[in-house]
């Protein structure tokens, strides 16, 4: 989507300076997911390939496209998928009425679906009590997505676990979050589809006899899977967020609808990270205290058990946040217009490129800090490529 590569040769050295495993965490958000593709493009061009990818909904689809292809094919497969998602509804007077093409694209998506993703389910409009069956109960069918993923994703590669792939889904009967992990068992196309089965638009997907919905209805930002992993490892986590957790007070119904979706799907990431920072700080404290004990005490079974709650690992979380585009509203997650996809892809590419040049995870940090959050507080314009970030590091 963007061929700007100036200065990227200097970023190749990053592969030798990453503080631990590289983890890519991809939030759900429909059409907003093209931002994630731009993030991956920047990482790929810098010679950084993730060791582990965790995704929900569209994040699971992008994750599958990356994990299910060799490194040289990953970016072309992402381009192919997002090209297939485009709704090319062209209106000749688009320059006179800005945004009208996007509205046409929206209505085309709602009424006709997207050929490679989903198609309308006419029986869903036969009445709320019409017996569709559990596997078809949705306003659209996602059979086209199954064909697309089967063509673009090599699940034999996925199950080689290089990179490791984890996708989140919601168990329909119990309301429990389930993370399907290539480290623990084989993944197939149904696991990716289950992670993106957002009701009531899409029907639940059955895996091993159980139905699953989109994991985003329970946890749309699956960073928790990294924090709770066993064993824990030093990690550089690129958490790619599509929904803005902060925003201004809405004054119109359009603004209310837009803000409501941001609040609903941003998944309380700030409070999640704050709790993890506290927990990991305590683990570091335990580790330090155990090290201060005499060797005779450290070797006792009771102290060993207590010391096992300690942990010396550090996780750097770099949060990347998709921007709000001009005239964006609550329909943004089904804005599959070519311009919307292009703008978000380009934003992800430029944001990540600027972050990689800044490298906020390099430096001195509080030795008791187990989780360090790096957030861009603002973006400054630069003549060369347009953006450079200011970062706030929270430990």
RAMO-V674480 format. One line per field, one symbol per residue. psi: psi as a letter, one per 20 degrees, with the letter a starting at -180 (. if undefined). Layout:
psi = ???
//
This chain:
psi = hpjojpiihiihihhijpmaqppoporqkchiihhhhhghgggghjkopqhpppqpchhhghghhghkqqhiigghhgggghhhipnmoppikhhhnpihhhghgghggghiapgjfqqqnhhijiqhjpnhqhijnqiqpkhhhggghhhipoihggjiknrqppqpqpoghikqppoppihirpqahhgghhhjmoqjgqqqpppliqqqrpiiigoinkhhhghjqpqqqpqooooopipoiqrrpqirhghghghgggggiiklhghggghhggghghhhggggghhiqqhhghiqhghggghiirpjqpppoopppprprpkqaijhiknkqhhgggghghggggghghghhhmiipapqpiiohpppopphrpqqqhfjhqqqpqopp.
//
